[in-house]
Amino acid sequence: MRSSNSHGRNPEHGAIDPSWLQYIGQEFREFLRGASGPGSPMGFHPDDIPLIRQIYDRMAIARESAEAVRQDLWRQRRRLQVVGVTSGKGGVGKTTISLNLAIAFAQEGQRVLLLDGDLGMANVHVYAGIQPRGTILEVINGTRTLADSVAPGPGGIHILCGQSGVSGAADLEPRWIEYLGSKLRRASSEYDVLLIDTGAGISAQVMSFLGFADEIIVVATPNLASTLDAYGVVKIIRETKIGGRIHLLINRAESAEQAGKLYGRIAACSRQFLQFEPASLGFLAHDAGYEASNQSRTPLILGEPNHEGAHRFSELARQLLEHAATTGKSQSPCPVAA
């Protein structure tokens, strides 16, 4: 973008160049009042001026990307807590965890929207035992509104289904994910928790979804490939400067000792190569009950509320709600717990 000097400010009175004002007004309009007032530039409301200068300084001076600034502003202003559940390798139980954790949040009195962010092979609705009313792609292409697409789910949650088996859905460009984010921002007053079940891997689409999250849960299993890929996800999240707090959850562990060693290996690699250590959310034990609940299309936390795993999901929900109350504090590892 061209400007009157190297930083886009008029050297005589420190004003921001009009081309920057126009750009900020277009790209960040959801954060601005948009009403003109006396002495405000280009029709901006006077109360918007500090925010406009903040955006300008972060982009023109600090060279941050528009997407990074937008995600941070959303994180600061929204009232809902956004939790992203992800993994490096597929087949680690991520969707089972997402669905049961969403219901656990609801049981804690939260209004929950579960978003199936696996646009290539979406299956939340299968495990939830519901028929989709609409899909994420229909919201993005404008054929359905967000309100019309959200379906009631088990345990009082709401579900926005993904797309399965549609060519090109898995390669949806990040700009369309951001457009979906703008739709979710407008509906944020209706929910307390937005839980996003992402696809596996480190695609731009997955990272775009994780960019919305306050808390990021990386799921790993004792499988060697899963362990290596979980570290890879942590590495990419840190390198792309996604702002959510990173937690590690070990699934299908045979014992607390096995889970502790697995967390320790990933944490050690993170300390050595990333100068960072993800927090631990403990583990979920290997148990045939999870697969049985999926096959019956009844989430474990509802079908077997006295199951040890059901209690663990309740503990995880309470733990994450407590994390939400400590926003801004530095991450520190939590002890691995049964």
PyMOL commands that set and color helices and strands:
alter all, ss='L'
color gray80, all
select helices_A, chain A and resi 18-27+29-31+41-43+46-61+66-77+94-107+124-128+136-141+146-149+154-156+169-171+174-186+188-190+204-210+224-239+256-274+288-296+300-303+308-324
alter helices_A, ss='H'
color red, helices_A
select strands_A, chain A and resi 81-87+112-117+151-152+158-160+193-198+215-220+245-253+279-285
alter strands_A, ss='S'
color yellow, strands_A
deselect
rebuild
show_as cartoon
